[in-house]
Amino acid sequence: QVQLVESGGGLVQTGGSLRLSCAASGRFVRINFMGWYRQAPGKQREMVATITRGASTDYADSVKGRFTISRDNAKNTVYLQMTSLAPEDTAVYSCNARAQVSVRPNEYDYWGQGTHVTVSS
């Protein structure tokens, strides 16, 4: 019922910047909570940054001061501005959305397909 499409990944040198976007579409009443997660090769998926509908944010300690999450509720889109990238930021970045899909208050989690970010040293 909710489709998430990420864009903006790619290859960048150490110290560079990238901006990821994730647009939600489909049938839903409201998207309440959105976030970015990443999974590096051989590691578990970890939270990178999250944002509520009211724009309250949370960040992993490893990205604080370097990454900024934002969202446009009118466009149902969440962004992740990444600066001062380092090789340890290399991972598949996935978008998550928690949506209310009917008049019932139940919420469901949806995931995008992921976008690759590679930071070369």
N, C-alpha and C positions, 0 to 999 in steps of 0.2 A: 504493500500500500504506500510505502514511502521509498523513493529511489534517491540515492545520494551519488552524485558524480563529482569526483575530485579532479582538480587540474592544478598545474603549476610546478610539478616536480621536475627534476632534471639533474644535471651534473653542474657542480659549481666548485670553485677553488676555495681553499681554506680562507676564512675571513669574508667570504662573499655573502650574498643575500638571496633569498627566494621568498616568493609569496604564494602560498597555497590557497586555493578556493574550493569550497564544497557547496554545491547547490542542491537543495532538496526539492523534489517534485512528487506528485502523486495525490492520493486522497487522504487528507488529514485535516483535523480541526486546528491544531496548533502544535508547533514544535517548541518544546519548553527548554530543553537542555541540549547543548551541542558541545562537541569536543573533538580534539585531535589526539590520536594515539599513534605509537610507532612500534615497530618490531624490527630489530636488527637481526642479522643472520646469527642463528644459534642462541638467541636470547628470547625471553618472554616479552609479550607485548606490554608496553608501559604507557601510562597517561602522560601526555605532553602538556596539554592545556585544555581547560573547559570554561564554558561561559553559559550563564543562565539567560533566560529571556530578558531579564532586567539588567543584563550586562555585568553581573558579578562574575569575576574571573578567579581561576586557580591555575597555578603553574607547577610543574615539576621543578625541584630545586636546580636541576642541571640546566634549565633553560631560562630561569628567571633573569631578567635584565637583557636578554638577547631576543626572545620571542615575544610576540604580542598577538593575542587572539582578539578578534572582533566579529561582530555579526551585523547583518542587515535583515531585520525581521520582515520588512516588506518584500524582500527578495528571497527570504528563507535561505540565506547564504551565510556561511561562516568562513572566516579568513584566518590564516596564520602567517604573519609576517615574521620571517626568520632572518636574523642578522648575525654577524660574527660567527658564521658556521664553521664547525670543526669536523674532522673526520669521524669523531664519535657520534655525530648527528646522522650519519649515514644509516638509513633504514627505509622501510616501507611505511609511509604515513597514511593512516586511515581516519576517515571522518565518522563520527558517531552522532546520531540524533535520537533523542527520546521524544516521541510524539504521542499526542492524543489523537486517535484516529476516528473517534465517534463521539456522540454526546455523552457517553459514559466517561468517567474520569480516568479510566485505565490508561496507562502509558506503556509504550513498547519501544524497545531499542532497535535501531536500524544501523547498518554499516555500509560504507562505501567499499569499492573494490580495491582501494589503495593506490597510492602514487609513490614512485620511487624517488628518493632523494639521495644523491651520492655526492659526498664532499671529498675532493681529492686533496692530498697533502702537498 
